[in-house]
Amino acid sequence: ACAAGGHELEHPYRLFDLALVECAAGNLDAAAAAARRGTEEAIDSENRDIEGWLLYPHALVAAWRGHPEEARGHAQRLLGWVGRSGDRVGRAQALSVLGLVALSEGNVSEAADRLDAAARLVVEMGVGNPAALPAMPDAVVALAQAGKATRAASLAAWLQERVDALD
């Protein structure tokens, strides 16, 4: 549809969307393929914005596949990109992946710090759908494990309010 409408430059953005849908569905191979293809198209079109955005699904897939160094590398590159662009969503995404990796490695303190920072950004931005950042429940777990029960309960209540509102 992008090509037919003369909007080829939009295609990498749709591949970003597709990669996130595939991640949510648990289709990590399809997510990785969409992210890879989107990155190739972004590089070909010299679109640095979407190239930066696509670091998130790459990082998420690597984290969920149990490849911590690869996930960390993508997330760190994403943090570098958001440092230049000021993209708060990308910052929350990068921090969430770094938190997930830390949690998977048993580093509860780092996981709680990273995931809580991501959660705070999500709340500040007014994101209404908790599925927008799949690590939000992990933030509750990491905070509780780190002994930050009040913050964990507050975030859990925020999540429950959003879930109820979305029915």
C-alpha positions in Angstrom: 0.0 0.0 0.0 2.9 2.4 0.8 4.4 1.7 -2.7 1.1 1.9 -4.5 0.3 5.2 -2.9 3.7 6.7 -3.6 4.7 6.6 0.0 7.7 4.2 0.0 9.4 6.2 2.7 6.6 5.2 5.1 7.3 1.5 4.6 10.0 1.2 7.3 7.6 2.8 9.8 5.0 0.1 9.0 7.7 -2.6 9.4 8.4 -1.1 12.8 4.7 -1.4 13.6 4.6 -5.0 12.3 7.7 -5.9 14.3 6.0 -4.8 17.5 2.8 -6.6 16.6 4.8 -9.8 16.0 6.6 -9.3 19.3 3.2 -8.9 21.1 2.0 -12.1 19.4 5.2 -14.0 20.4 6.3 -14.4 16.8 9.9 -13.5 17.4 11.2 -14.8 14.1 8.7 -12.7 12.2 9.4 -9.7 14.5 13.1 -10.0 13.8 12.6 -10.3 10.1 10.3 -7.2 10.0 12.8 -5.2 12.1 15.7 -6.3 9.9 13.9 -5.4 6.7 12.8 -2.1 8.2 16.4 -1.3 9.2 17.6 -2.1 5.7 15.0 0.1 4.1 15.8 2.9 6.6 19.5 2.8 5.8 18.7 2.7 2.1 16.5 5.8 2.4 18.9 7.5 4.9 16.0 7.8 7.3 17.9 8.0 10.7 14.7 8.5 12.7 13.1 5.2 11.8 16.5 3.5 11.9 16.7 4.6 15.5 13.1 3.5 16.3 13.8 0.0 14.9 16.5 -0.5 17.5 13.7 -1.2 20.0 12.2 -4.3 18.3 15.7 -5.6 17.7 16.6 -5.2 21.4 13.3 -6.6 22.5 13.6 -9.7 20.4 17.2 -10.3 21.5 16.2 -9.9 25.2 13.3 -12.3 24.8 15.5 -14.8 23.0 18.0 -14.8 25.9 20.7 -12.9 24.1 21.6 -10.3 26.8 24.7 -8.8 25.1 22.9 -8.3 21.8 19.9 -6.8 23.6 22.1 -4.5 25.6 24.0 -3.4 22.5 20.7 -2.4 20.7 19.3 -0.7 23.8 22.5 1.3 24.3 22.5 2.4 20.7 18.9 3.4 21.1 19.8 5.4 24.2 22.5 7.1 22.1 20.0 7.9 19.4 17.4 9.3 21.9 20.1 11.4 23.4 20.4 13.2 20.1 16.7 13.2 19.2 15.1 13.7 22.6 12.6 10.9 22.0 11.2 10.1 25.4 9.3 7.0 24.1 12.6 5.6 22.8 14.2 6.3 26.1 11.5 4.4 28.0 11.8 1.5 25.5 15.6 1.3 25.9 15.5 1.5 29.7 12.8 -1.2 29.7 15.0 -3.6 27.7 18.0 -2.9 29.9 15.8 -3.6 32.9 14.5 -6.8 31.4 18.0 -8.0 30.7 19.1 -7.1 34.3 16.1 -8.9 35.7 16.9 -12.0 33.6 20.4 -12.0 34.9 19.2 -11.7 38.5 20.4 -8.1 39.0 17.3 -7.0 40.8 18.6 -3.6 41.9 19.6 -2.5 38.4 16.4 -4.0 37.0 14.3 -2.1 39.4 16.1 1.2 38.7 15.9 0.8 34.9 12.3 -0.5 34.8 11.1 2.1 37.3 12.7 4.9 35.2 10.9 3.5 32.1 7.6 3.3 34.0 8.0 6.9 35.2 8.4 8.1 31.6 5.4 6.1 30.5 3.3 7.6 33.2 4.6 11.1 32.6 3.8 10.9 28.9 0.3 9.9 29.7 0.4 6.5 27.9 -3.0 5.0 28.5 -2.5 1.5 27.2 -0.2 -0.6 29.4 0.6 -2.9 26.5 2.5 0.0 24.9 5.5 -1.0 27.0 5.4 -4.7 27.7 7.9 -4.4 30.6 5.5 -2.6 32.8 4.5 -5.7 34.8 8.2 -6.6 35.1 8.8 -3.2 36.7 6.3 -4.2 39.4 8.0 -7.5 39.9 11.5 -5.9 40.0 10.5 -3.2 42.4 8.8 -5.7 44.7 11.9 -7.9 44.6 14.1 -4.9 45.3 12.1 -4.2 48.5 10.4 -1.1 47.0 6.9 -2.4 47.9 5.2 1.0 48.0 6.4 2.0 44.5 5.5 -1.5 43.2 2.0 -1.2 44.6 1.6 2.3 43.2 2.6 1.1 39.7 0.5 -2.0 40.0 -2.5 0.2 40.8 -1.7 2.4 37.8 -1.6 -0.6 35.6 -4.9 -1.9 37.0 -6.6 1.4 36.4 -5.5 1.3 32.7 -6.6 -2.3 32.3 -10.0 -1.5 33.8 -10.4 1.6 31.6 -9.6 -0.5 28.5 -11.9 -3.3 29.6 
